[in-house]
Amino acid sequence: MPIRIESAQATDYLKVAALDRLAWPIVPDVFIPDGEHIWRVWSDTATLLVARRTDEPPLPESYDIAGALVQFPTKRGELFLHKIIVHPNCRGTGIGTELMKAALAQAEVPVLLTVDPSNAPAVKLYQSLGFTIREHIRGFYRPHEDRYLMSYRPT
Ligand SMILES: CC(C)(COP(=O)(O)OP(=O)(O)OC[C@H]1O[C@@H](n2cnc3c(N)ncnc32)[C@H](O)[C@@H]1OP(=O)(O)O)[C@@H](O)C(=O)NCCC(=O)NCCS
């Protein structure tokens, strides 16, 4: 699937917010006002990368985002990779890897993220790019919801 990784435009935020609702099986496909608001803010203020499909003939604009990633600086001078999502129909074709590589290419300081330990595709993806598990945090959200805190050091 041909894609180009690029910075999101303000006009992409509704498409990315829609993809965000699709990407998580446990979240119902409903309008999330704050979710849309935050993607709009991130399109202006964070590193928000999109994997834009470059099919020929071109897809209708509303279908041209296959994945997205957002990362931003923390107050401790690190980067926090907040979220990466790939459209369910486009997974396993290397798009997540391309988004991560583009984000890490911009990283001159350590990058942190957290991930559900049972999310095997995501954990494998991060490890394949050099992230290591810094801590297994038990009950990160609610008591039964653990997270790995993973980190990456640029070389
Ligand atoms: C995690 C996610 C972003 C991966 O995107 P992707 O485009 O499918 O990833 P890639 O095709 O680049 O695959 C990268 C690596 O991930 C791992 N991977 C991908 N799909 C996998 C699967 N179904 N099972 C196990 N490992 C998998 C593999 O190690 C793969 O590398 P390989 O093909 O060389 O073995 C995607 O599955 C997704 O959007 N999931 C839902 C949202 C999410 O969980 N985001 C991460 C937490 S914020």
The ligand as an SDF file (V2000), in Angstrom:
LIG
                    3D

 48 50  0  0  0  0  0  0  0  0999 V2000
    0.3000   -1.3880   16.9690 C   0  0  0  0  0  0  0  0  0  0  0  0
    0.0020   -0.9230   15.5240 C   0  0  0  0  0  0  0  0  0  0  0  0
    0.1660    0.5900   15.4550 C   0  0  0  0  0  0  0  0  0  0  0  0
    1.0260   -1.6050   14.6000 C   0  0  0  0  0  0  0  0  0  0  0  0
    0.8700   -1.0470   13.3050 O   0  0  0  0  0  0  0  0  0  0  0  0
    1.1730   -1.9040   11.9770 P   0  0  0  0  0  0  0  0  0  0  0  0
    1.1520   -0.9840   10.8210 O   0  0  0  0  0  0  0  0  0  0  0  0
    0.2960   -3.0860   11.9230 O   0  0  0  0  0  0  0  0  0  0  0  0
    2.6860   -2.3740   12.2760 O   0  0  0  0  0  0  0  0  0  0  0  0
    3.7190   -2.9530   11.2020 P   0  0  0  0  0  0  0  0  0  0  0  0
    3.0050   -3.5670   10.0420 O   0  0  0  0  0  0  0  0  0  0  0  0
    4.7420   -1.9200   10.9180 O   0  0  0  0  0  0  0  0  0  0  0  0
    4.3820   -4.1380   12.0500 O   0  0  0  0  0  0  0  0  0  0  0  0
    5.4680   -3.8460   12.9040 C   0  0  0  0  0  0  0  0  0  0  0  0
    5.7410   -5.0120   13.8310 C   0  0  0  0  0  0  0  0  0  0  0  0
    4.6710   -5.1190   14.7610 O   0  0  0  0  0  0  0  0  0  0  0  0
    4.4810   -6.4890   15.0780 C   0  0  0  0  0  0  0  0  0  0  0  0
    3.1310   -6.8550   14.6930 N   0  0  0  0  0  0  0  0  0  0  0  0
    2.3150   -6.2710   13.7930 C   0  0  0  0  0  0  0  0  0  0  0  0
    1.1180   -6.8940   13.7620 N   0  0  0  0  0  0  0  0  0  0  0  0
    1.1980   -7.8890   14.6770 C   0  0  0  0  0  0  0  0  0  0  0  0
    0.2810   -8.8650   15.1420 C   0  0  0  0  0  0  0  0  0  0  0  0
   -0.9600   -8.9490   14.6670 N   0  0  0  0  0  0  0  0  0  0  0  0
    0.7060   -9.7160   16.0970 N   0  0  0  0  0  0  0  0  0  0  0  0
    1.9580   -9.6490   16.6110 C   0  0  0  0  0  0  0  0  0  0  0  0
    2.8680   -8.7300   16.2030 N   0  0  0  0  0  0  0  0  0  0  0  0
    2.4830   -7.8660   15.2490 C   0  0  0  0  0  0  0  0  0  0  0  0
    5.5120   -7.2810   14.3090 C   0  0  0  0  0  0  0  0  0  0  0  0
    6.6830   -7.4300   15.1070 O   0  0  0  0  0  0  0  0  0  0  0  0
    5.7950   -6.3760   13.1500 C   0  0  0  0  0  0  0  0  0  0  0  0
    7.0490   -6.5350   12.5850 O   0  0  0  0  0  0  0  0  0  0  0  0
    7.3020   -7.7350   11.4930 P   0  0  0  0  0  0  0  0  0  0  0  0
    6.1880   -7.6190   10.4890 O   0  0  0  0  0  0  0  0  0  0  0  0
    8.6530   -7.4040   10.9560 O   0  0  0  0  0  0  0  0  0  0  0  0
    7.2400   -8.9840   12.2960 O   0  0  0  0  0  0  0  0  0  0  0  0
   -1.4370   -1.3510   15.0710 C   0  0  0  0  0  0  0  0  0  0  0  0
   -1.5970   -2.7150   15.3310 O   0  0  0  0  0  0  0  0  0  0  0  0
   -2.5650   -0.5690   15.7390 C   0  0  0  0  0  0  0  0  0  0  0  0
   -2.9740    0.4960   15.2930 O   0  0  0  0  0  0  0  0  0  0  0  0
   -3.1210   -1.1270   16.8440 N   0  0  0  0  0  0  0  0  0  0  0  0
   -4.2360   -0.4730   17.5570 C   0  0  0  0  0  0  0  0  0  0  0  0
   -3.7730    0.7570   18.3090 C   0  0  0  0  0  0  0  0  0  0  0  0
   -2.6420    0.4420   19.2550 C   0  0  0  0  0  0  0  0  0  0  0  0
   -2.6430   -0.5550   19.9550 O   0  0  0  0  0  0  0  0  0  0  0  0
   -1.6270    1.3490   19.2920 N   0  0  0  0  0  0  0  0  0  0  0  0
   -0.4610    1.1740   20.1410 C   0  0  0  0  0  0  0  0  0  0  0  0
   -0.6730    1.5830   21.5180 C   0  0  0  0  0  0  0  0  0  0  0  0
   -0.7220    3.3610   21.6920 S   0  0  0  0  0  0  0  0  0  0  0  0
  1  2  1  0
  2  3  1  0
  2  4  1  0
  2 36  1  0
  4  5  1  0
  5  6  1  0
  6  7  2  0
  6  8  1  0
  6  9  1  0
  9 10  1  0
 10 11  2  0
 10 12  1  0
 10 13  1  0
 13 14  1  0
 14 15  1  0
 15 16  1  0
 15 30  1  0
 16 17  1  0
 17 18  1  0
 17 28  1  0
 18 19  1  0
 18 27  1  0
 19 20  2  0
 20 21  1  0
 21 22  1  0
 21 27  2  0
 22 23  1  0
 22 24  2  0
 24 25  1  0
 25 26  2  0
 26 27  1  0
 28 29  1  0
 28 30  1  0
 30 31  1  0
 31 32  1  0
 32 33  2  0
 32 34  1  0
 32 35  1  0
 36 37  1  0
 36 38  1  0
 38 39  2  0
 38 40  1  0
 40 41  1  0
 41 42  1  0
 42 43  1  0
 43 44  2  0
 43 45  1  0
 45 46  1  0
 46 47  1  0
 47 48  1  0
M  END
$$$$
